[in-house]
Amino acid sequence: MSIAPIGPIGSVTGPTAISPTSGTAKSGGADFASALAGGLENLQGLQNKSDDLAVKAATGSLTDVHDYMIASTEASLATQLTTAVTNKAVAAFNEIMRMQA
């Protein structure tokens, strides 16, 4: 059994110049709010899926336990991420309030 060699890595291109933009920066408030809302909806969906599979596992109607374990881990990670983002947002808010005082 022969193993084919890996081809060479292509050349790396140099940095490109940044072109200046004209006018003022766009307000990203609506995009940020929609991203947060979408993230929370995603979290709720993952938790609901995990809960449904947990009920199926407890009643014996779940055919593959791996599905429950994967859904449970996804929900746990999403919850941890949401908590971390919340903590960072609160810390940033507190820092801004300290600057104003």
C-alpha positions in Angstrom: 0.0 0.0 0.0 1.6 3.2 -1.1 0.9 6.6 0.4 0.7 9.5 -2.0 3.0 12.5 -1.1 1.4 15.8 0.0 1.9 18.6 -2.5 3.8 21.7 -1.7 2.1 24.7 0.0 1.5 27.6 -2.3 3.3 30.9 -2.0 2.0 33.4 0.6 0.9 36.7 -0.8 2.0 40.0 0.9 -0.3 42.3 2.8 -2.6 44.5 0.7 -3.1 48.2 1.3 -6.1 49.3 3.2 -8.2 51.8 1.3 -9.7 54.6 3.3 -13.5 54.9 3.5 -15.3 58.1 3.1 -18.1 59.3 5.4 -19.0 58.2 8.9 -19.1 54.6 10.1 -22.3 52.7 10.0 -24.2 52.1 13.1 -24.2 48.4 13.9 -26.8 48.6 16.7 -29.5 46.8 14.8 -27.1 44.1 13.6 -25.7 43.5 17.0 -29.2 43.3 18.6 -30.4 40.8 15.9 -27.2 38.7 16.4 -27.9 38.5 20.1 -31.6 37.7 19.5 -30.6 35.0 17.0 -28.1 33.5 19.4 -30.6 33.3 22.2 -33.2 31.7 19.9 -30.5 29.2 18.8 -29.7 28.5 22.5 -33.4 27.9 23.2 -33.7 25.5 20.3 -30.7 23.5 21.3 -32.0 23.3 24.9 -35.4 22.2 23.7 -33.9 19.5 21.4 -31.7 18.2 24.3 -34.8 18.1 26.6 -36.9 16.2 24.1 -34.1 13.7 23.5 -33.7 13.3 27.3 -37.4 12.5 27.7 -37.1 9.9 24.9 -34.0 8.4 26.5 -35.8 8.2 29.8 -38.8 6.5 28.3 -36.8 4.1 26.2 -38.0 5.3 22.9 -34.6 6.8 21.9 -32.8 4.4 19.4 -29.4 6.0 19.5 -28.1 7.4 22.8 -25.3 9.2 20.9 -27.9 11.7 19.6 -28.9 12.7 23.1 -25.2 13.0 24.2 -24.4 15.2 21.2 -27.5 17.4 21.7 -26.8 17.7 25.5 -23.2 18.7 24.8 -24.2 21.3 22.2 -26.8 22.8 24.6 -24.2 22.9 27.4 -21.6 24.6 25.2 -24.1 27.1 23.9 -25.1 27.9 27.5 -21.5 28.4 28.5 -20.9 30.7 25.5 -24.0 32.7 26.3 -22.9 33.1 29.9 -19.4 34.2 28.9 -20.8 36.8 26.4 -23.1 38.1 29.1 -20.3 38.3 31.6 -18.1 40.2 29.1 -21.0 42.6 28.3 -21.6 43.3 31.9 -17.9 43.9 32.6 -17.7 46.2 29.6 -20.7 48.2 30.8 -19.3 48.5 34.3 -16.0 49.7 32.8 -17.8 52.4 30.8 -19.7 53.5 33.9 -16.4 53.7 35.8 -14.9 55.9 33.1 -17.8 58.3 33.4 -17.6 58.7 37.1 
